Amino acid sequence: MREQGGLEWSNILVSLWMEDISSTSSSTWYCVWEHAVDFTSVKPVGHHLAGLDHPPNSVYIALSADGAQRDYFRVGSEQSSSARERTVESGPVRQSYTDSALESVLLHQNKLSRLLQEQERLVARCGPALCDPTGLARKGQVRLSQMQQAVQARKKELDALRESLKTRQDIIQRRRHELQEGSLHLDAIASRGANVTSSLPELQRNLQDTQKAVARERARLLRDLDLIYPIQLEEARTLLYSIVALPLPNGVASTTKNASALVHKLPLEQVGSALAFVAQLVLLLSAYLHIPLPYPLTIIESKAIVRDGISIMNGPRAFVLDGRGTELYRYEYAVFLLNKNIEQLMNKCQVPVLDLRNTLPNLKNLLMTLSALPVT
């Protein structure tokens, strides 16, 4: 190149610049190294760099003219002392970045970009509130009031729950007390039951003795009734019996044509008195045997009245056991009801009834059977 006339300039300033990629707003370049080269004193190292010994961080300049062969010049400390070397104002030469550092820088750039977008979104969202602090305060006041009301409501609910809990605790306490009392009462009942069970044989013996005594006393009472109201056979052929020496025929004829001569030979006063004695005896038997009568009897002086609460007959429900001054059908119905009472007594005592119309024979059979029963 010197043979062809040399360079137009004898001095040249070589600079090394780097871009700062950590900044997102704009690219920043800065000079990390520069050196002044004096071509009047520098010598070329050859046309090729292969096979040369290169110190670390060596800088070479290749110059060629019109496509001719290149000449390589080394820029460094080996140049003449007249070359001026200047250091950049930013400081000494910095070490270059690695791939991992560049990837980390890119990652931080992306994260920073997302943060900036989030910042813009938040600014757009909060902008109206920031521009109107009075409205924001009003909304906050409303929200605070709502929260205070909710707190008061929750406090009331909590107080109600506490009151309900206290009430239930009191109820549980009362029930526990009642259970304890019931348990004590049950223990007392069990103790009494055990005592009764232990004394049951003795009670059974006492019951048997009492039943025997009652049976004996009942038989004695029935014998006394037989003595007070003696029932005697007057005529065996017609089965005519008398009570207290007053004959009473078996059944009452409804018409004179169908009646026997014996019936109508008896005066009505005598028959009425006999029926009154029968009613008295039936009342005493009902009391001594504890058997209620289906048709209640009432004794008024020398007359007896029997009542039928479900009768469909017209007129009074009370029927007089006396043929004097009484309609014949009412008189017959009264005798029928008296015989039904005697039938009730015999059925309860398990004594068979041969004929419902046989008033005194049925009554005599009942007295003899009950007074003759063995004591069990």
C-alpha positions in Angstrom: 0.0 0.0 0.0 2.9 2.3 0.7 4.3 1.5 -2.8 1.0 2.6 -4.2 1.2 6.0 -2.6 0.2 5.2 1.1 -2.8 6.2 3.1 -4.6 9.5 2.9 -4.4 9.8 6.7 -1.4 8.9 8.9 -3.4 8.6 12.1 -6.7 6.8 12.9 -8.7 6.3 16.1 -10.0 2.8 16.6 -13.0 2.5 19.0 -15.0 -0.6 20.4 -18.7 0.1 21.2 -21.2 -2.1 23.1 -25.1 -1.9 23.3 -26.8 -2.0 26.8 -29.8 -4.4 26.3 -31.0 -4.1 29.9 -32.8 -0.8 29.0 -36.3 -1.3 27.6 -37.1 2.3 26.6 -34.3 2.7 24.0 -30.9 1.1 23.1 -27.9 2.6 24.8 -24.4 2.3 23.3 -21.2 3.1 25.1 -17.5 3.0 24.2 -15.6 0.4 26.1 -12.2 0.8 24.4 -10.5 3.1 21.9 -6.9 3.4 20.7 -5.1 5.9 18.3 -3.0 4.2 15.5 -0.1 6.0 13.9 0.4 4.4 10.5 3.8 6.2 9.9 5.4 4.0 12.5 3.2 0.8 12.5 4.3 -2.2 10.5 2.1 -4.8 8.8 2.2 -8.3 10.3 1.5 -10.0 7.0 -1.1 -10.9 4.6 -2.6 -13.7 6.6 -3.3 -14.2 10.4 -2.9 -17.9 10.3 0.2 -19.3 12.0 0.8 -16.1 14.0 1.1 -16.0 17.8 -1.8 -13.8 18.9 -1.8 -12.4 22.4 -5.2 -12.4 24.2 -7.7 -9.7 23.2 -5.7 -8.7 20.2 -7.1 -6.1 17.7 -6.1 -6.2 14.0 -6.9 -3.8 11.2 -7.1 -5.1 7.6 -6.4 -2.6 4.9 -6.6 -3.1 1.1 -6.7 -0.9 -1.9 -8.9 -1.6 -4.9 -9.4 -5.3 -4.0 -5.7 -5.8 -3.7 -4.1 -8.1 -1.2 -4.9 -7.2 2.4 -2.3 -6.0 4.9 -3.1 -6.7 8.6 -1.9 -4.2 11.2 -1.9 -5.1 14.9 -3.3 -2.4 17.2 -1.7 -2.6 20.6 1.2 -1.8 22.9 3.8 -2.8 20.3 3.2 0.4 18.4 5.5 3.3 18.6 5.7 5.5 21.6 4.3 8.4 19.6 0.9 6.7 19.3 -1.6 8.1 21.7 -3.8 5.7 23.6 -6.8 7.1 25.3 -9.1 5.6 27.9 -12.8 6.1 27.7 -14.4 8.3 30.2 -16.7 5.5 31.3 -13.8 3.6 32.9 -11.7 0.5 32.1 -12.6 -2.2 29.7 -15.6 -4.3 30.9 -15.9 -8.1 30.5 -18.3 -9.3 27.8 -21.7 -11.0 28.6 -22.3 -14.8 28.6 -25.3 -16.6 27.1 -26.9 -17.3 30.4 -26.6 -13.7 31.4 -28.3 -12.7 28.2 -31.1 -15.1 28.8 -31.6 -13.8 32.3 -31.7 -10.3 30.9 -34.4 -11.3 28.4 -36.4 -13.0 31.2 -36.2 -9.8 33.3 -37.2 -7.8 30.3 -40.3 -9.9 29.7 -41.2 -9.7 33.4 -40.7 -6.0 33.4 -42.9 -5.7 30.3 -45.7 -7.6 32.1 -45.3 -5.4 35.2 -45.6 -2.3 33.1 -48.8 -3.6 31.4 -50.2 -4.4 34.9 -49.3 -1.0 36.0 -51.1 0.6 33.1 -54.2 -1.6 33.8 -54.2 -0.6 37.5 -53.8 3.0 36.6 -56.7 2.9 34.2 -58.8 1.1 36.8 -57.9 3.4 39.7 -57.8 6.5 37.6 -61.4 7.6 38.2 -61.1 7.0 41.9 -57.8 8.8 42.1 -59.3 11.7 40.1 -62.4 11.8 42.5 -61.2 11.3 46.1 -64.5 12.5 47.5 -66.5 9.8 45.7 -63.9 7.2 46.8 -64.3 8.4 50.4 -68.1 8.3 50.1 -68.0 4.7 48.8 -65.6 3.8 51.6 -68.0 5.3 54.1 -70.9 3.4 52.7 -68.9 0.2 52.7 -67.9 0.9 56.3 -71.5 1.5 57.3 -72.6 -1.7 55.7 -69.9 -3.6 57.5 -70.8 -2.0 60.8 -74.5 -3.0 60.2 -73.4 -6.5 59.4 -71.3 -6.6 62.5 -74.3 -5.5 64.6 -76.5 -8.1 63.0 -73.9 -10.8 63.7 -73.7 -9.6 67.3 -77.4 -9.9 67.7 -77.4 -13.4 66.2 -74.6 -14.3 68.5 -76.5 -13.0 71.5 -79.6 -14.9 70.4 -77.5 -18.1 70.0 -76.0 -17.6 73.4 -79.4 -17.1 74.9 -80.7 -20.2 73.1 -77.6 -22.2 74.3 -78.2 -21.1 77.9 -81.9 -22.1 77.7 -81.0 -25.5 76.3 -78.4 -25.9 79.0 -81.0 -25.1 81.6 -83.4 -27.6 80.0 -80.6 -30.3 79.9 -79.9 -29.6 83.5 -83.5 -30.0 84.5 -83.8 -33.2 82.5 -80.6 -34.5 84.1 -82.1 -33.7 87.5 -85.4 -35.4 86.5 -83.5 -38.4 85.3 -81.6 -38.6 88.6 -84.9 -38.4 90.5 -86.4 -41.0 88.1 -83.5 -43.3 88.6 -83.8 -43.0 92.4 -87.6 -43.6 92.1 -86.9 -46.6 89.9 -84.5 -48.0 92.4 -87.1 -47.5 95.1 -89.7 -49.3 93.0 -87.3 -52.1 92.2 -86.5 -52.4 95.9 -90.2 -52.6 96.8 -90.8 -55.0 93.9 -88.1 -57.2 95.3 -89.7 -57.0 98.8 -93.1 -57.8 97.3 -91.6 -60.7 95.3 -90.1 -62.1 98.5 -93.4 -61.7 100.3 -95.5 -63.0 97.4 -95.9 -66.5 98.8 -97.1 -65.1 102.1 -99.5 -62.8 100.3 -100.8 -65.6 98.2 -101.5 -67.6 101.3 -103.2 -64.6 102.9 -105.3 -64.2 99.7 -106.3 -67.8 99.8 -107.3 -67.6 103.4 -109.2 -64.3 102.7 -111.0 -65.9 99.8 -112.0 -68.9 101.9 -113.2 -66.6 104.7 -115.1 -64.5 102.1 -116.7 -67.7 100.7 -117.7 -68.9 104.2 -119.1 -65.5 105.0 -121.0 -65.3 101.7 -122.4 -68.8 102.3 -123.5 -67.7 105.8 -125.1 -64.6 104.4 -127.0 -66.6 101.8 -128.2 -69.1 104.4 -129.4 -66.1 106.5 -131.2 -64.8 103.4 -132.8 -68.2 103.0 -134.0 -68.0 106.6 -135.2 -64.4 106.2 -136.9 -65.0 102.9 -137.9 -68.7 103.0 -138.8 -70.1 99.7 -140.9 -73.3 100.1 -142.5 -75.7 97.6 -146.3 -75.5 97.8 -147.3 -77.8 95.0 -144.9 -80.1 93.2 -147.3 -80.9 90.3 -147.5 -77.3 89.2 -144.1 -76.4 90.6 -145.7 -73.7 92.8 -143.4 -72.0 95.3 -144.0 -69.5 98.0 -141.8 -66.7 99.5 -142.4 -65.7 103.1 -145.6 -67.9 103.0 -146.9 -66.0 99.9 -147.4 -68.2 96.9 -146.1 -66.9 93.6 -147.1 -68.6 90.3 -144.6 -69.2 87.6 -145.3 -66.5 85.0 -148.4 -64.2 84.7 -151.2 -65.0 82.2 -151.8 -62.4 79.7 -155.6 -63.3 79.3 -158.1 -64.9 81.5 -158.9 -67.5 78.9 -155.4 -68.9 78.8 -154.8 -68.6 82.6 -155.0 -71.5 85.0 -157.6 -71.5 87.7 -154.9 -71.4 90.4 -153.4 -68.1 89.1 -156.7 -66.3 89.3 -157.6 -67.7 92.6 -154.7 -65.8 94.1 -155.5 -62.2 95.1 -153.5 -59.5 93.3 -152.4 -58.0 96.7 -150.8 -61.3 97.7 -149.0 -61.6 94.3 -147.8 -58.0 94.5 -146.4 -58.6 98.0 -144.6 -61.8 96.9 -143.0 -59.9 94.0 -141.9 -57.2 96.3 -140.2 -59.8 98.6 -138.5 -61.3 95.5 -137.2 -57.9 94.4 -135.8 -57.3 97.9 -134.0 -60.7 97.8 -132.6 -60.0 94.3 -131.3 -56.6 95.5 -129.5 -58.2 98.5 -128.0 -61.0 96.3 -126.7 -58.4 93.9 -125.0 -56.5 96.7 -123.5 -59.6 98.4 -122.3 -61.1 95.2 -121.1 -57.8 93.7 -123.1 -58.4 90.5 -124.8 -55.3 88.9 -128.3 -55.7 87.7 -129.1 -54.8 84.1 -132.6 -53.5 85.1 -132.3 -51.5 88.3 -134.8 -52.2 91.1 -136.4 -49.8 93.6 -138.4 -50.7 96.7 -141.0 -48.3 97.8 -142.8 -49.5 100.9 -144.6 -52.7 99.9 -144.2 -52.2 96.1 -141.2 -52.8 93.8 -140.4 -50.9 90.6 -138.1 -52.1 87.8 -136.6 -49.7 85.2 -135.7 -50.3 81.6 -133.5 -47.6 80.2 -133.7 -48.8 76.6 -137.4 -49.7 76.4 -139.2 -48.6 73.2 -142.6 -48.6 74.9 -144.6 -45.4 75.1 -144.9 -43.9 78.6 -142.7 -44.1 81.6 -139.6 -46.3 81.7 -140.4 -47.5 85.2 -142.6 -50.6 85.5 -144.5 -51.5 88.8 -144.5 -55.1 90.0 -148.1 -55.0 91.0 -151.2 -55.8 89.0 -153.4 -53.4 90.8 -154.1 -50.2 88.8 -151.5 -51.1 86.2 -152.0 -52.0 82.5 -151.7 -55.8 82.0 -148.8 -55.6 79.5 -146.8 -53.3 81.7 -147.3 -55.6 84.6 -146.2 -58.7 82.6 -143.2 -56.8 81.2 -142.2 -55.8 84.8 -142.3 -59.5 85.8 -140.2 -60.4 82.7 -137.5 -57.8 83.7 -137.4 -59.2 87.2 -136.8 -62.7 85.8 -134.0 -61.3 83.5 -132.3 -59.9 86.6 -132.5 -63.3 88.3 -131.0 -64.8 85.1 -128.1 -62.4 85.2 -127.3 -63.5 88.7 -127.4 -67.2 87.8 -125.3 -66.7 84.7 -122.6 -64.8 86.6 -122.5 -67.6 89.2 -122.5 -70.3 86.5 -125.9 -71.8 87.6 -128.0 -73.1 84.8 -131.4 -71.5 84.1 -134.1 -74.1 83.3 -137.0 -71.8 82.5 -136.9 -68.0 82.6 -140.6 -67.8 83.8 -139.9 -69.9 86.9 -139.2 -67.0 89.3 -139.1 -68.7 92.7 -137.7 -72.0 91.5 -134.7 -70.3 89.8 -134.1 -68.1 92.9 -134.3 -71.2 95.2 -131.8 -73.0 93.0 -129.4 -70.1 93.1 -129.5 -69.9 96.9 -129.0 -73.6 97.5 -126.2 -73.8 94.9 -124.2 -70.9 96.4 -124.7 -71.9 100.0 -123.7 -75.5 99.3 -120.4 -74.7 97.3 -117.3 -76.1 99.0 -114.8 -73.6 100.3 -111.7 -73.6 98.0 
